[in-house]
Amino acid sequence: MLSPADCPDMPTLRVQIDTLDRELVRLLALRTTYIDRAVQIKTGAGLPANIPARVEDVVAKVKETAVQEGLDTDIAEILWRQLIDWSIAREAKTIEFE
């Protein structure tokens, strides 16, 4: 992986961005396997898909990490709330039928 400063032209830069995109998708797919496990645990424990305190805890941690990494906290929060909403909907669909 090249640093942005080491990318001499747009084609090289695009290859690096595409590599990062593939890694992000891989990590999101991995995260989904943990969400699926959460469904199993929540079902066994009688917990709902949406636990608002946990949602806010996740968002707070993501925003803290964003600050540490130099990422705008607004975009981090927007992205994670969307991801969390999708995850809760995925959980709810399965928990509802268990």
ZIQUISUL-V610883 format. One line per field, one symbol per residue. ss: DSSP state (A for helix, B for strand, O for the rest). burial: b if it has 9 or more other C-alpha atoms within 8 Angstrom, else e. A space follows every 50 residues. Layout:
BEGIN
ss = ???
burial = ???
END
This chain:
BEGIN
ss = OOOAAAOOOAAAAAAAAAAAAAAAAAAAAAAAAAAAAAAAAAAAAOOOOO OAAAAAAAAAAAAAAAAAAOOOAAAAAAAAAAAAAAAAAAAAAAAAAO
burial = eeeeeebeeeebbeebeeeeeeeeeeeeeeebeebbebbeebbeeeebbe eeeebeeebeebbeebbeeebebeebbeebbeebeebbbebbebbeee
END
